[in-house]
Structures are given as C-alpha cells and as structure tokens.
Amino acid sequence: MAAPGLPPPALLDKSRFVQRLPRAALRIPKHRSHLVASLLSSFLLDMPRVKHIVPDPRDPSMRLLLLSPRVTLPGLEGLPEEKKLALANMVPLDIIQHDVVLDYSYWPVEHILKEILPAGCEVPSSFETIGHIAHLNLRDDLLPYKKVIAEVILDKNPKLKTVVNKVGTITNEFRVPEFEVLAGDPSLVTEIKQHGATFRLDYGLVYWNSRLEGEHKRLFAQFKPGQIVVDMFAGIGPFAIPAAQQGCVVFANDLNPTSVKYLKLNSQINKVGDRVKAFNMDARDFMRKLVTEEVEIVGESAEPTAVDDSIVHNACNLTTELINKPDMGKKHVRQHSIGEGRDTVEAPSSEQGNSIPSTKKSDEKNGKKVQASGFVKMNISEIKPWERFDHIVMNLPASALEFLDVLNGLLSKDRWKGTMPQVHCYCFMRSIETNRDIIKKAETYLGSSIVDTDIYVVRDVAPNKIMLCVSFTLPEAVAFAPTPEPPIMEESDTKRPRTE
C-alpha cells in the first residue's frame, strides 16, 4: 500500500500488453513459400520483429504467408488482379484469417512504461550501463514507480542482471555515490571492456563513468611507446591500463584504497603489472614522493601477490559486457582560442580517433604471435621519475586545477634530464565562464602564466556546465622554481570531489 500522500505504485500486469491482429494469410507449400513471397513482396505484412512467413500449426509441410492490412478477406481485396492471376498459376488459393499475437515480449521499454506510469510522468529515456549493471538517475516524481521501472528494464535487457538508482547526496570521503538496488542481483562487482582492456570494479565502492570512454581513448592516443605517464587520480585505471598496454610505464595514484586494489587487479588481468606502479596517497604527497631520490620511493608493482582477494569474491562469476555504444553526449569540439569568446571547431568523434597500437604478446599476424612495432622494453624498477616523465594526467575535474600548485618547484634542475612534461588537467566550466577564466584559474594555482594551452570540450555534464581538458607544457620556470607559498583563491572548495 502506498504511503499517505503518495500515488499507488504501478503494477506490471503483462497480460495487458497482449494484442491480436487479424490478418489475411495464404496457406502454401513450404517449398513454394519464398517464390510466392517474392511475387507479393509489396503486399506482405511489414512489422518490426514479426515474420511474414510462419509455420502452419496444422501441417508442418505448409507455411502461412501473412499479408498487409491493405489486403483483406474474403477475396484478397486490395491485391491487384494481375497478382491474383499470377498467384493462382503458382499455388492453389487457400485463404485464411490468421491472428498475429503481440505480447509483453514484443513491446519496447518506452511503450510499456508509457502504459503503466500515470499520465504526465516522463518516461526515463536512457540509463548508463556498467557491465551487468544499469544505473538510473530517477527524478523524484518517478520514485514511487522505481521498482516497476527497474523490473521492465531488467526484462527487456537480457545482458543486464542488476538495476540501481543513485540515492541522496555524496557524503563519503572518496565521493562515491550511494546506490539502491531496485531489481536483480545485489552484487555490484562487475566487469567491462574498453578499447581492448578489461576493467573489474565494485561499482558501489569506486567511481566509474562509461560516458568518458571516448575521452579515455582520445587522451591515451597521445601517449607513445616508451613514454612515462604520471596519473595523479587514477581510479581503477581507465587511463593507466591502456597507456601501459601501448608501451608506456605508468605511475598511478588514487586516494581511495579500494580503487587502488582494483587498479592492481586490472593491471594483472591486462598483463601490464610490470608496467604499472600503484600508490594510495594524497595526490600532492604522491607527486612530491615520486620525484624524491630515495630508496623505495615508488608504490607497489601490480604483481598478483599485491592484490587483496577479498575485494573480488564475486568476480569470477560475472558476465562480461563489451559496451559498444557508450553515451558520448554532445560532439566534442576543440577550443583553440583562450580569449573572452568561445569560438569552436568540430573535432573528430571518438570513433574517428587515432588507432592505438597494441602491445599484447598475444596479438597474432599470419598465425604467429608478434609484438606491435614501436614497443619499447622498459624495466619499471629502473625508472627514475625525478629525471624524466612525459605526461601528467589530472582527472579530478571538480578540483584538479587546485592541485596544479604541487607542480610549482616540483623538479630539480640539476637532476632533470627529460623534456618538460605535458599536463592534462580536467575541470568544469560554467556557462558564465570563458576559456580565459579557466586559464586564469590554472595560472593562479600554478603560480605562473602558461602558453600554447589546448582546451578540449569533453562533454556536457549539466545544462550550464561542461567538462574540459586543459593541456599544456609545464613551464621550466614553474617546475624548477623555489617552493612557493600556497595560492589564495576565493570560494575555494576544500572538499574532495569525485573523479569524473
């Protein structure tokens, strides 16, 4: 019974969706069915997911050819006379009425929900898929009907096993949403694939966003074999694992210990455990520790013994789903101007991105196992990050700009041997802001002006907010500067936001 003041919950009565459509049909011998269908091709039943040739339930040697509603009984009215004559020369005319039965299994999710939800309720049009999990963000007016919505979604998507809805506000330290399981298997341990990499995760304990699949590919396509990548907010490895697969060495950090455990596990699953070292630290401490020339400065190499099996207790029984059509939102556009305007030009879609060279030893060519060209053999234990790294990834868009201060005075000019690294810093921009505003924020935290900045629009996250990736070369004057005083910013948010 519904609580006082709330509408009664909608009930799923599958018998409501049974429809019988009487149609004219021809009984014809099985071996002549396709010949007759070719003759009457313009007059056959044409309905999505309904066959126009079906078995005759009374005689296995016969078939029923279902005709368009334009052709009616008793004498095939609506069929041209020349077609009738040609048909009579092919087969005996045996005309019957056949009921096409459409039941619950026939109708799509949108049709069913429109029928069972009260008038005025907007039907949920999409949801995010994470392996076997469907993630809903239901509006308040739909919460009384959350169970039936989840049941229908589960019924209509055989690959899904669980439907969850985000509840409340994010209050935990690691900014992971809280979910209510609405239907199906309560386990949120799942597995997905992106660009040839497999990722295992507990969706209730770590952050993951399938809508960033194209952005993951766009960024790691810029990494070259033999380069060293530093990932300050690595999560479970959506940038780190593909970078290692294509021949990079990656130093990856995250504050969430569960994310780091899955990062190590995913490094093993994808056979790049010798190319990824994982840290569980505050991002600033991680960067400072990384460039300190001391013994045991780096985190744990992702070897099998480093993984806590308790976090993957259900993983061996999971169904793996390849997400072929992620929700990419708006088209990506690249912004080159950093002035007050927001002039943009269209950039290639994720499907048109650069091809990624595989470095898996199991890649086959002409039946033989080969290594991809350009693969550079590197021993991560011999890497000295205080001497060189090539990319810094900062994927924490709500506050990554604030962490730019750690780069000021980070490096020692006497020890550094590489070129200056590329910084890729994610952030949000409100509709009232411009590129120049974002650059000004970055420069304030960095403590210096920056040039040749590339601003890339990743996606819309709200009607008045977009996610950006700001890329630039770390200036020598910043990297080798004396350690500065921390910058003072107005309305600085001291809470740790979630990783997008």
Secondary structure as UniProt FT lines:
FT   TURN            4..5
FT   HELIX           14..17
FT   STRAND          19..29
FT   HELIX           30..32
FT   HELIX           33..39
FT   HELIX           41..43
FT   TURN            48..49
FT   STRAND          53..55
FT   TURN            57..58
FT   TURN            60..61
FT   STRAND          62..67
FT   TURN            69..70
FT   TURN            73..76
FT   HELIX           81..90
FT   STRAND          95..102
FT   TURN            104..106
FT   HELIX           109..116
FT   TURN            119..120
FT   STRAND          128..130
FT   TURN            131..132
FT   STRAND          133..136
FT   HELIX           140..145
FT   HELIX           146..156
FT   TURN            158..159
FT   STRAND          162..167
FT   TURN            173..174
FT   STRAND          178..184
FT   STRAND          189..194
FT   TURN            195..196
FT   STRAND          197..202
FT   TURN            203..205
FT   HELIX           210..212
FT   HELIX           213..220
FT   TURN            221..222
FT   TURN            225..226
FT   STRAND          228..231
FT   TURN            232..233
FT   TURN            235..236
FT   TURN            238..239
FT   HELIX           240..245
FT   TURN            246..247
FT   STRAND          249..253
FT   HELIX           257..269
FT   TURN            270..271
FT   TURN            273..275
FT   STRAND          276..279
FT   HELIX           283..290
FT   TURN            295..296
FT   STRAND          300..301
FT   HELIX           304..306
FT   HELIX           309..312
FT   TURN            313..314
FT   HELIX           315..317
FT   STRAND          321..322
FT   STRAND          333..335
FT   STRAND          345..346
FT   HELIX           350..352
FT   TURN            361..362
FT   STRAND          364..365
FT   TURN            366..367
FT   STRAND          368..369
FT   TURN            373..374
FT   HELIX           380..382
FT   TURN            385..387
FT   STRAND          391..394
FT   TURN            397..399
FT   HELIX           400..407
FT   TURN            408..409
FT   TURN            413..415
FT   STRAND          422..430
FT   TURN            431..432
FT   HELIX           435..446
FT   STRAND          454..462
FT   TURN            463..464
FT   STRAND          465..473
FT   HELIX           476..479
FT   TURN            490..491
//
